[in-house]
Amino acid sequence: MNVVLGLIILAVSVYAIYRVIASGAGTGAKVLWILLIVILPVIGVVAWAIAGPR
């Protein structure tokens, strides 16, 4: 069960990072979002989903 949960978090984090890179946000904003997602995966992805660059 823990492995599946870890893989789901990893997949969602990779998708979020891809979407951040593909966004039209500035370089600084992209770096900050990616750092947040990498350092705090669950909180970072939730924050990105709510307030991330579109």
C-alpha positions as CSV (number, residue, x, y, z in Angstrom):
1,M,0.0,0.0,0.0
2,N,2.8,2.5,0.9
3,V,4.6,1.7,-2.4
4,V,1.4,2.5,-4.4
5,L,0.8,5.7,-2.5
6,G,4.5,6.7,-3.1
7,L,4.2,6.0,-6.8
8,I,1.0,8.1,-7.0
9,I,2.6,11.0,-5.2
10,L,5.7,10.7,-7.5
11,A,3.5,10.6,-10.7
12,V,1.5,13.6,-9.6
13,S,4.6,15.5,-8.7
14,V,6.3,14.8,-12.0
15,Y,3.1,15.9,-13.8
16,A,3.0,19.1,-11.8
17,I,6.6,19.9,-12.5
18,Y,6.0,19.3,-16.2
19,R,3.0,21.6,-16.2
20,V,5.0,24.3,-14.3
21,I,7.8,24.1,-16.9
22,A,5.3,24.3,-19.8
23,S,3.5,27.3,-18.3
24,G,4.0,30.9,-19.3
25,A,5.2,32.0,-15.9
26,G,8.5,33.7,-15.4
27,T,11.7,31.8,-14.7
28,G,11.8,32.8,-11.0
29,A,8.2,31.7,-10.5
30,K,8.9,28.4,-12.2
31,V,11.9,27.8,-10.0
32,L,10.0,28.5,-6.8
33,W,7.1,26.3,-7.8
34,I,9.4,23.4,-8.7
35,L,11.4,23.8,-5.4
36,L,8.1,23.7,-3.5
37,I,6.9,20.6,-5.3
38,V,10.2,18.8,-4.8
39,I,10.8,19.8,-1.2
40,L,7.2,19.3,0.0
41,P,5.6,17.0,-2.6
42,V,2.0,16.7,-1.2
43,I,1.7,20.3,0.1
44,G,3.5,21.6,-3.0
45,V,1.2,19.8,-5.5
46,V,-1.9,21.0,-3.6
47,A,-0.7,24.6,-3.5
48,W,0.2,24.4,-7.2
49,A,-3.3,23.0,-8.0
50,I,-4.9,25.8,-6.2
51,A,-2.7,28.8,-7.0
52,G,-0.1,27.7,-9.6
53,P,0.7,29.3,-12.9
54,R,-1.9,28.7,-15.6
